[in-house]
Amino acid sequence: DYEPALVYLEKSLEIRQQIGDIKGLATTLTNMGAIFFEQKQDIPNAVSCFMTAFQIFQKIGSPNARAPMNYLGAIVKEIGEAKFQEIVQQLQNQNKT
C-alpha cells in the first residue's frame, strides 16, 4: 500500500532532518522517488526526490549515488530529454521562489 508508505517516508524524512542523518535522508528521498515514479507516475516529484538524493549522496561521496542516477536515466528514457529538462527547469524555478 503506497499511500501509507509515503506518509511513513515523509515522517522518516522529518526525523532524519532533525537528527542530521544525511545518508538516511538521501536514502529516504530515493525510496520516495521510486514510489512517485513507479507507482504514482508523478514524474516531477520523482525527479525532485532523485535529484536531491543524488546531490546528497554525491556530496558525501557515497556509492549509493548510482541508485537515484539510474532512476533519473530511466525517467529520461521514458519521457525524453526535452521533457526532462522542462521538469528540471520548473523545479529550479520553484526553488527560487
C-alpha positions in Angstrom: 0.0 0.0 0.0 1.9 3.0 -1.3 -0.1 5.9 0.2 0.7 4.8 3.8 4.3 4.1 2.7 4.6 7.7 1.5 3.2 9.0 4.8 5.8 7.0 6.8 8.6 8.0 4.5 7.6 11.7 4.9 7.7 11.2 8.7 11.1 9.5 8.3 12.3 12.4 6.2 11.4 14.8 9.0 13.1 12.7 11.7 16.3 12.3 9.6 16.5 16.0 9.0 16.1 16.7 12.7 18.8 14.3 13.8 21.1 15.2 10.9 21.2 11.7 9.3 22.3 12.9 5.8 22.8 9.5 4.3 19.4 8.3 5.6 17.8 11.5 4.2 19.1 10.6 0.8 18.0 7.0 1.1 14.5 8.1 2.1 14.3 10.5 -0.8 15.3 7.7 -3.2 12.6 5.5 -1.8 10.0 8.2 -2.1 11.1 8.9 -5.6 10.7 5.3 -6.5 7.1 5.3 -5.3 6.4 8.6 -7.2 7.9 7.2 -10.4 7.0 3.5 -10.3 3.6 3.5 -8.6 2.1 7.0 -8.9 3.6 8.1 -12.3 4.3 11.5 -10.6 7.4 12.4 -12.6 8.0 15.9 -11.3 8.0 14.7 -7.7 10.1 11.7 -8.6 12.7 13.9 -10.4 12.8 16.3 -7.4 13.4 13.4 -4.9 16.0 11.7 -7.1 17.9 14.9 -7.9 18.1 15.9 -4.2 19.1 12.3 -3.2 21.8 12.2 -5.9 23.2 15.6 -4.8 23.4 14.4 -1.2 25.0 11.1 -2.0 27.5 12.8 -4.3 28.3 15.4 -1.6 29.1 12.7 1.0 31.0 10.5 -1.5 28.6 7.6 -1.3 28.5 4.9 -4.0 24.7 4.9 -3.4 24.5 7.9 -5.8 24.1 5.4 -8.5 20.5 4.5 -7.5 18.9 7.9 -7.9 21.1 8.5 -11.0 19.8 5.2 -12.5 16.2 6.3 -11.8 16.8 9.7 -13.5 18.2 7.8 -16.5 15.1 5.7 -16.6 12.9 8.8 -16.5 14.8 10.4 -19.3 14.4 7.2 -21.3 10.6 7.2 -20.6 9.8 10.8 -21.2 12.6 12.1 -23.4 15.4 14.6 -22.7 13.4 17.7 -23.7 10.5 16.9 -21.3 13.0 16.0 -18.6 14.8 19.3 -19.0 11.5 21.1 -18.8 10.7 19.5 -15.5 14.1 20.3 -14.1 13.7 23.9 -15.1 10.3 24.1 -13.4 11.8 22.6 -10.3 14.6 25.1 -10.3 12.1 28.0 -10.8 10.1 26.7 -7.8 13.2 26.6 -5.6 14.0 30.2 -6.4 10.6 31.4 -5.1 
